[in-house]
Amino acid sequence: MNDALYEMIFKRKSFHLFRGTGDLSLSDGELAAIRTAWSGFTPLDPSIRTAIRIAPCLGPRGAEYCILFYSEKKDGYLQNIGYLGEQMDLYLVSENIGTLWLGLGKPDEATFDGLDYVIMIAIRKLADGSLFRKDMFKSKRDPVEKIWQGERIDGVTELVRFAPSACNSQPWFVKNDGALSVFRRFGKLGIMPKNTALYFNRIDMGIFLAFLDLCLKHRGIAFRRELFCDGGDAQPLTLNAVYHLL
């Protein structure tokens, strides 16, 4: 994973409305660069085939385009899309493009290249880079004590909790007992049905793992990651990954 994305963790924000962002449009060259960047991102599971489409994004939020993510449906495909999609999110920030994970967006095509639609990110070119977050630590997030048990890792523990998640649900929990055991913590998303919440929770876990990997690598902490199947049960804690620190 590209370490340059690490710095974007401090800058990114979710543009729930693209207001006051200027009237710049993404050029054909910039759209081509987004497609090229996608091919260079690191997947959680290289055996899962994925693809993106970029389509005009019509709606009240003011986005210009939406990046639609497609995948074959295999064990871990939701986490894999979250992991890849968050690399896209951070890459776009580095290109001065505002983003919003759009969980309830409706795709114009439910399938693409034999793959099923998973989720989308709404985007718009920003006229002013100062519109990104200035102080990440002013964001409302769960305290470390709620998401991390055991010895903390400087430069990792306090940062990974800022990973974006559906409805700010933050469905992750880490136990550090020499290895980092990463659990999905089930939580319903407001009035969403249980199965819908479980769907987004698993995408969020992939987003979290992208943050965790970037922070560990930036700190120079080597690891071997072991992934576990998450069938989407509504258990309090479901193991998703173990990071064996080397």
C-alpha positions as CSV (number, residue, x, y, z in Angstrom):
1,M,0.0,0.0,0.0
2,N,1.3,3.5,-0.9
3,D,2.6,5.2,2.2
4,A,1.8,8.6,0.6
5,L,-1.8,7.9,1.4
6,Y,-1.0,8.0,5.2
7,E,-0.8,11.8,5.2
8,M,-4.2,12.1,3.7
9,I,-5.7,10.5,6.9
10,F,-5.3,13.8,8.6
11,K,-6.8,15.8,5.8
12,R,-9.8,13.8,4.5
13,K,-13.4,14.6,5.5
14,S,-16.8,13.4,4.3
15,F,-18.5,16.1,2.2
16,H,-22.2,15.4,3.1
17,L,-23.0,18.4,0.9
18,F,-20.7,19.8,-1.8
19,R,-21.5,23.4,-1.2
20,G,-19.1,26.3,-1.6
21,T,-16.7,24.0,-3.3
22,G,-16.3,26.1,-6.5
23,D,-17.3,25.3,-10.1
24,L,-14.3,23.3,-11.2
25,S,-15.0,20.1,-13.2
26,L,-12.9,17.0,-13.4
27,S,-11.2,16.7,-16.7
28,D,-11.1,13.6,-18.9
29,G,-7.4,13.3,-17.9
30,E,-8.3,13.3,-14.2
31,L,-11.0,10.7,-14.7
32,A,-8.5,8.5,-16.6
33,A,-6.0,9.0,-13.8
34,I,-8.6,7.7,-11.3
35,R,-9.1,4.6,-13.3
36,T,-5.4,4.1,-13.5
37,A,-4.9,4.6,-9.8
38,W,-7.5,1.9,-9.1
39,S,-5.5,-0.7,-10.9
40,G,-2.5,0.0,-8.6
41,F,-4.3,-0.3,-5.2
42,T,-3.6,-3.2,-3.0
43,P,-6.5,-5.6,-2.3
44,L,-7.1,-7.5,0.9
45,D,-7.8,-10.6,-1.2
46,P,-6.2,-10.6,-4.7
47,S,-8.4,-13.6,-5.7
48,I,-11.5,-11.4,-5.7
49,R,-12.2,-9.8,-9.0
50,T,-13.3,-6.1,-8.8
51,A,-13.9,-3.2,-11.1
52,I,-15.0,0.5,-11.0
53,R,-17.2,2.7,-13.1
54,I,-17.3,6.4,-13.1
55,A,-20.8,7.9,-13.8
56,P,-22.4,11.4,-13.5
57,C,-23.8,11.8,-10.0
58,L,-27.2,13.4,-10.1
59,G,-28.7,14.4,-6.8
60,P,-29.1,17.1,-4.2
61,R,-25.7,16.7,-2.6
62,G,-23.9,18.5,-5.4
63,A,-21.4,15.8,-6.4
64,E,-20.2,15.8,-10.0
65,Y,-19.4,12.1,-10.4
66,C,-19.9,8.9,-8.5
67,I,-17.3,6.1,-8.5
68,L,-19.2,2.8,-8.4
69,F,-17.5,-0.3,-7.0
70,Y,-18.3,-3.8,-8.3
71,S,-17.1,-7.2,-7.1
72,E,-17.6,-10.9,-7.5
73,K,-19.3,-12.2,-4.4
74,K,-16.9,-14.3,-2.4
75,D,-16.0,-14.6,1.3
76,G,-14.6,-11.3,2.4
77,Y,-15.7,-9.3,-0.7
78,L,-17.3,-6.5,1.3
79,Q,-14.2,-6.0,3.5
80,N,-12.1,-6.2,0.3
81,I,-14.1,-3.4,-1.4
82,G,-13.9,-1.3,1.8
83,Y,-10.1,-1.8,1.9
84,L,-9.7,-0.9,-1.8
85,G,-12.3,1.9,-1.7
86,E,-10.6,3.7,1.2
87,Q,-7.3,3.7,-0.8
88,M,-9.3,5.4,-3.5
89,D,-10.8,7.8,-1.0
90,L,-7.4,8.9,0.3
91,Y,-5.9,9.0,-3.2
92,L,-8.7,11.4,-4.3
93,V,-8.0,13.7,-1.3
94,S,-4.4,13.8,-2.5
95,E,-5.7,15.1,-5.9
96,N,-7.8,17.8,-4.2
97,I,-11.1,15.9,-4.9
98,G,-13.8,15.9,-2.2
99,T,-15.4,12.6,-1.4
100,L,-18.4,11.0,0.3
101,W,-19.0,7.2,0.8
102,L,-22.6,7.0,-0.4
103,G,-24.0,3.8,1.0
104,L,-27.6,4.2,-0.1
105,G,-26.9,5.5,-3.5
106,K,-28.7,3.7,-6.4
107,P,-26.5,2.5,-9.3
108,D,-27.6,3.0,-12.8
109,E,-26.2,-0.4,-13.6
110,A,-26.5,-3.2,-11.0
111,T,-23.9,-5.3,-12.7
112,F,-20.8,-4.5,-14.7
113,D,-18.3,-6.8,-16.4
114,G,-20.0,-9.8,-14.8
115,L,-19.6,-8.3,-11.3
116,D,-22.2,-7.1,-8.8
117,Y,-22.6,-3.5,-7.5
118,V,-21.4,-3.0,-3.9
119,I,-21.2,0.7,-3.0
120,M,-20.2,4.1,-4.4
121,I,-18.2,7.2,-3.5
122,A,-19.5,10.6,-4.6
123,I,-16.8,13.1,-5.7
124,R,-16.3,16.7,-6.8
125,K,-13.2,18.7,-7.7
126,L,-12.5,21.3,-5.0
127,A,-11.5,24.9,-5.9
128,D,-9.8,25.3,-2.5
129,G,-7.8,22.7,-0.6
130,S,-8.6,24.4,2.7
131,L,-12.0,22.9,2.5
132,F,-10.5,19.6,3.8
133,R,-10.3,18.9,7.5
134,K,-7.9,21.2,9.4
135,D,-7.8,19.3,12.7
136,M,-8.8,15.7,12.6
137,F,-8.8,15.4,16.4
138,K,-11.8,17.7,16.7
139,S,-13.9,15.1,14.9
140,K,-16.4,13.2,17.1
141,R,-15.2,9.6,17.5
142,D,-15.4,6.9,20.1
143,P,-12.7,7.2,22.8
144,V,-9.8,4.8,22.5
145,E,-11.1,2.8,25.5
146,K,-14.1,1.7,23.5
147,I,-12.3,0.4,20.5
148,W,-8.9,-0.8,21.8
149,Q,-8.0,-3.2,24.6
150,G,-4.4,-3.9,25.8
151,E,-1.2,-2.0,25.2
152,R,-1.6,0.9,22.9
153,I,0.7,1.5,19.9
154,D,1.9,5.1,19.5
155,G,0.9,6.6,16.2
156,V,-1.6,3.8,15.5
157,T,-4.1,3.4,18.3
158,E,-5.2,7.0,18.4
159,L,-5.4,7.4,14.6
160,V,-7.2,4.3,13.4
161,R,-10.4,5.3,15.2
162,F,-10.8,8.1,12.6
163,A,-11.6,5.7,9.8
164,P,-14.9,6.6,8.2
165,S,-17.9,4.3,8.7
166,A,-21.6,4.2,7.8
167,C,-23.5,6.6,10.1
168,N,-20.3,7.0,12.1
169,S,-21.1,3.5,13.6
170,Q,-17.4,2.7,14.1
171,P,-18.0,-1.1,14.3
172,W,-14.4,-2.2,15.2
173,F,-12.7,-3.4,18.3
174,V,-9.0,-4.4,18.7
175,K,-7.4,-6.6,21.3
176,N,-3.7,-6.3,21.7
177,D,-2.2,-9.2,23.5
178,G,1.0,-9.4,21.5
179,A,-0.9,-9.8,18.3
180,L,-3.7,-7.4,17.2
181,S,-7.0,-9.3,17.0
182,V,-9.5,-7.1,15.0
183,F,-13.2,-7.7,15.6
184,R,-16.3,-6.4,13.9
185,R,-18.6,-5.1,16.7
186,F,-22.2,-5.3,15.5
187,G,-24.2,-2.2,15.8
188,K,-27.5,-1.3,14.0
189,L,-27.4,1.9,11.9
190,G,-30.4,3.8,13.2
191,I,-33.6,2.4,11.7
192,M,-31.8,0.3,9.1
193,P,-32.8,-3.3,9.0
194,K,-30.3,-5.7,10.6
195,N,-29.1,-7.2,7.3
196,T,-28.4,-3.7,5.9
197,A,-26.4,-2.8,9.0
198,L,-24.4,-6.0,8.7
199,Y,-23.7,-5.3,5.1
200,F,-22.3,-1.8,5.8
201,N,-20.5,-2.9,8.9
202,R,-18.4,-5.3,6.9
203,I,-17.5,-2.7,4.3
204,D,-16.5,-0.4,7.2
205,M,-14.2,-3.2,8.5
206,G,-12.3,-3.1,5.3
207,I,-12.0,0.7,5.6
208,F,-10.6,0.3,9.1
209,L,-8.1,-2.3,8.0
210,A,-6.8,0.1,5.4
211,F,-6.2,2.7,8.1
212,L,-4.6,0.1,10.4
213,D,-2.2,-1.1,7.6
214,L,-1.2,2.5,6.7
215,C,-0.5,3.5,10.3
216,L,1.5,0.3,11.1
217,K,3.6,0.6,7.9
218,H,4.2,4.3,8.5
219,R,5.5,3.5,12.0
220,G,7.8,0.8,10.5
221,I,6.0,-2.0,12.3
222,A,6.2,-5.2,10.2
223,F,3.3,-7.6,10.4
224,R,1.7,-10.7,9.0
225,R,-2.0,-10.4,8.5
226,E,-4.4,-13.4,8.9
227,L,-7.9,-12.9,7.6
228,F,-11.0,-14.7,8.9
229,C,-14.4,-15.3,7.2
230,D,-17.1,-13.0,8.5
231,G,-20.5,-14.5,7.6
232,G,-22.3,-11.4,8.7
233,D,-23.8,-12.7,12.0
234,A,-25.2,-10.3,14.5
235,Q,-22.8,-11.4,17.2
236,P,-21.4,-8.8,19.6
237,L,-17.9,-9.4,18.3
238,T,-16.8,-11.3,15.1
239,L,-13.1,-11.8,14.4
240,N,-12.1,-10.4,11.0
241,A,-8.3,-10.3,11.2
242,V,-5.2,-11.1,13.4
243,Y,-2.1,-9.0,12.9
244,H,1.0,-10.9,14.0
245,L,3.6,-8.2,14.8
246,L,7.1,-9.2,13.6
